[in-house]
Structure formats: structure tokens, C-alpha cells
């Protein structure tokens, strides 16, 4: 009867160890699945980050180009305004000269 009791105890210990092993095995498999899923998500996120970096780079280049174009056009506009002011001043001067010459002609007549 002592042997039967020991055998029963050993069977109980065996079943306990087997149950624990099955539980740990199941947890290990689930963990492996999670790791695979996380690696897949990480790879996807890395790809998205690379795409966003490229998109930012392209937009930054476009912004720089637009910035320089704006300044070039603005400078050209300023130069045109200066030419216009000089041309208007020259025109006013020439009109004054014409007026003086007409007065001179009238005096000679």
C-alpha cells in the first residue's frame, strides 16, 4: 500500500509537470506568434517611415525651389519698378524740356 501511495504521488507529480509543460509550450508558441506579428508590424512601420522621409525630402526640395523662385521673381519685380520710376522721371524731364522749347519757339515767333 505504501508503494501504491508512492506510485499515485508520482503519477500526480508527472501529470502536474506535464500540465505545466503543455501550458509553457502553449505560452511559448503564442509568444513566438506575437514576435512574428511584431516583426511584421515593425517592418511595415519602417517602410512607412522611409516613405514619409522621402515625401518630406521631396516637399522640402519643392519648398526650397519655390522659395528661390519667389525671391527671383520678387527681385525682378523690384528691378522693373526701379526702371519704371527712372523712366517716369526721364519722361517728366523730357516733357519739361519740350515745354521750355515751345516757350522758346513762341518767343522767337
C-alpha positions in Angstrom: 0.0 0.0 0.0 3.0 2.3 0.6 4.2 1.5 -2.9 0.7 2.3 -4.3 0.7 5.6 -2.5 4.1 6.5 -3.9 3.0 5.5 -7.3 -0.1 7.6 -7.1 2.0 10.5 -5.8 4.5 10.1 -8.7 1.6 10.0 -11.2 0.2 13.2 -9.7 3.6 14.8 -10.0 4.0 13.6 -13.6 0.6 14.9 -14.5 1.4 18.2 -12.8 4.7 18.5 -14.7 3.0 17.5 -18.0 0.3 20.1 -17.5 2.9 22.8 -16.7 4.9 21.7 -19.8 1.9 22.0 -22.0 1.0 25.4 -20.6 4.6 26.7 -21.1 4.7 25.2 -24.6 1.4 26.9 -25.5 2.7 30.2 -24.0 5.9 29.8 -25.9 4.1 29.3 -29.2 1.8 32.3 -28.5 4.9 34.4 -27.7 6.6 33.3 -31.0 3.5 34.2 -32.9 3.4 37.6 -31.2 7.1 38.1 -32.1 6.4 37.3 -35.7 3.5 39.7 -35.8 5.5 42.4 -34.1 8.4 41.9 -36.6 5.9 42.2 -39.5 4.4 45.4 -38.0 7.9 46.8 -37.4 8.9 46.1 -41.0 5.7 47.8 -42.2 6.3 50.8 -40.0 9.9 51.1 -41.1 8.7 51.1 -44.7 6.1 53.8 -43.9 8.7 55.9 -42.1 11.0 55.6 -45.2 8.1 56.7 -47.5 7.3 59.6 -45.2 11.0 60.7 -45.1 11.1 60.6 -48.9 7.9 62.5 -49.1 9.3 65.1 -46.7 12.5 65.3 -48.7 10.6 65.9 -51.9 8.4 68.6 -50.3 11.4 70.3 -48.8 13.1 70.4 -52.2 9.9 71.8 -53.7 9.6 74.4 -50.9 13.2 75.5 -51.4 12.7 75.8 -55.2 9.5 77.8 -54.7 11.3 80.0 -52.1 14.2 80.8 -54.6 11.7 81.3 -57.5 9.7 83.7 -55.3 12.8 85.7 -54.4 14.0 85.7 -58.1 10.6 87.0 -59.2 10.5 89.5 -56.4 13.9 90.8 -57.3 12.9 91.0 -61.0 9.7 92.9 -59.9 11.8 95.4 -57.9 14.1 96.0 -60.8 11.1 96.6 -63.1 9.7 99.1 -60.5 13.1 100.9 -60.4 13.2 101.1 -64.2 9.6 102.4 -64.3 10.4 105.1 -61.7 13.6 106.1 -63.7 11.6 106.1 -67.0 8.8 108.2 -65.5 11.4 110.7 -64.1 13.1 110.8 -67.5 9.7 111.4 -69.2 8.9 114.2 -66.9 12.3 115.8 -67.6 11.8 115.4 -71.3 8.3 116.9 -71.1 9.7 119.9 -69.2 12.3 120.3 -71.9 9.6 120.2 -74.6 7.7 122.8 -72.7 10.7 125.0 -72.4 11.5 124.6 -76.1 7.9 125.5 -77.0 8.2 128.6 -74.9 11.4 129.5 -76.7 9.8 128.9 -80.1 6.9 131.2 -79.1 9.3 133.9 -78.0 11.1 133.7 -81.4 7.9 133.9 -83.4 
